[in-house]
């Protein structure tokens, strides 16, 4: 019985996908569990303020991610890939 053709594995794509899933899961846990506990202990007004603060706290992180993505795009463009 012939073996199936060996597919190339792109380990970088797999690592990128895994890292994205881990970060997304951490953010989801932080927002849901953290804000849920705030709501449970302090009420809905505090929970809405907690969401606002967490959202504002994500702005610098998103700016860093966007700038890193843009730098990577520029390098790939000049490299010719």
Secondary structure, DSSP 8 states (H G I E B T S, - for coil): ----------HHHHHHHHHHHHHHHHHHHIIIIIHHHHHHHH-HHHHHHHHHHHHHHHHHHHHHHHHHHHHHHHHHHHHT-
